Amino acid sequence: MRPSLNPPLLLSPALFAININDLKASKFGCHLNGVYYGCLVYADDILLLSHSVQTMQYMLDMCDSYAIDYDVKFNCEKSAALRIWPRHC
C-alpha cells in the first residue's frame, strides 16, 4: 500500500516558489555587482537582505500578504532580525 500525500503538501513548493519570484521581481533588497541578493532561499527557509529598514518592511509585508492569501504560517520563534550599521538619529 502506498502512502497517500495530502494535495496541499504537493502544491506548497510551487506556491512558495511564486512568493520567492514575487520578491525577486520586486527588486527590493540588496544588489552586489548587479546581482540580486535580496532574497536567498534554502528549502523552506528565507533570508531577506535589505539596505534600509523601510525596504525590509516592504519585503516583510510582501511575505505577510502571501501568508494571508495562501494560509501560510511563519514561525516567529525561529525568526530573527539583525541590523549591521549604526542607527541614524
N, C-alpha and C positions, 0 to 999 in steps of 0.2 A: 504494500500500500504506500503510495507516495504522499508526502505531507502536502497539505493544501497551503497556498500562500494567500494572504489577505490582499485583494486588489489594491487598496490604498498604499500598501507597502511597496508594491511594484511600481506605482505611479510616483512615489515620493522622490526618487532620484531625479526624475525628469522635471518635477516641479522645482526642486532645489536648483537644478541647472538653470531654469528660467530666471529665478531670482538672481543668481550669480551673473547671468548675462545682462540683466537689467542694471545691476550695479556697475558692471564694466562699461556698458553703453552710456551710462550717465557721465562718465569721465571724471566724476568726483573722486578725490583721493590722491595718492602720491604717484608721481611720474619720475622716472630716472632715465636720463638719456633717451627720452621719447618712448620708453616702455612703461606701461601701466602696471603699478604695484598696489593699487588702492584696495584690492580685494583678493586675498590669497586664500586658497581652499585646499583642505586635505580631508578626504572622506566627508563627514558631515560637520566639520569644524570650519569656521570662517575667521579670518584675521582681516580687520579693516584698518587701513593706514590712511591718515589724513594730515594735511599741513595746517589745519585750523580746527578749532572746536566747532565752529559753525558748520563746516563741511562734514565733520564726523557726525554731528547731529542729523544732518540731512541724510547721510548714509544709514544711520540707525533708524530714522523714520521710514526709509525705504524697506528695511528689514521688518519693521513693525507692521507696515502696511501689508507686506507679503504674509506675515504670520496671521494677521486678521483675515485676509482673503482666503487662505488655504488651511486655516485652523492648525497652525504650527505653533508649537510651544518652544521658546528658547529657554534654556536652563540658566537662570540668573546666578545661581550659586557657582556655576562654572565660568561665568563671565567676569572680565576684568577690564579696567582702563588704565593706561599708562601714558603719562604726559612727559615728554622729554624736551623741555625748553622752559626757560623762566616765564613766569606769568607777567603780562604787561598790565600795569596799573594805570 
